[in-house]
Amino acid sequence: MSTSSAPATWLHPRPQGLLCEPGGFFIDHVVAVDRAVITHAHSDHARPGHAHVLAHPDTLALMRVRLGKDGAGRCQQPLGWDERLEHGGVQIALAPAGHRVVISGDSKRQTNTTCAAFTPVPCDVFVTEATFALPVFRFPAPEREIARLLASLAVFPDRTHLVGCYPLGNG
């Protein structure tokens, strides 16, 4: 890396989102920006309106489906898993859902058909989302919830059963 400052000083929270200052890009920002690195296609990370978007090809494809042809940015740059790109002296690499400075979106240790498997990545600085990290969140085992739903269907076969879910398997 050609930047002279320590990686721990590169990231700055801004009203637009998390800025990687030497790279001149935002990571998982909250509004449209000129240069965006998007970790994954969940709607709280992949937002429309950017000029330049760097993301995994699968993320770009999901963004185009969810947000329209230009929803993934006017200039879309795919970056495959473990490929490397240098921008502004910062080396950028994407790793599947596990994500020197590592910025991770959601990570998931259970098998999930909506994303690649979790892979640990050694790093010096790690930033991650923790939507459900507070101790108040205690989720029952999925097998138990499925059993409850099937039992209810058996008892009430003519009633409508609603199952709330996140479109891309968050959580």
Sequence and secondary structure as in RCSB ss.txt:
>XXXX:A:sequence
MSTSSAPATWLHPRPQGLLCEPGGFFIDHVVAVDRAVITHAHSDHARPGHAHVLAHPDTLALMRVRLGKDGAGRC
QQPLGWDERLEHGGVQIALAPAGHRVVISGDSKRQTNTTCAAFTPVPCDVFVTEATFALPVFRFPAPEREIARLL
ASLAVFPDRTHLVGCYPLGNG
>XXXX:A:secstr
   SS GGGSEEEETTEEEETTTTEEES SS  SEEE    STTT  S  SEEEE HHHHHHHHHHH TTTT SE
EEE  BT EEEETTEEEEB SS   EEEE     S  TTS        SEEEE  TT STT     HHHHHHHHH
HHHHH TTS       TT   
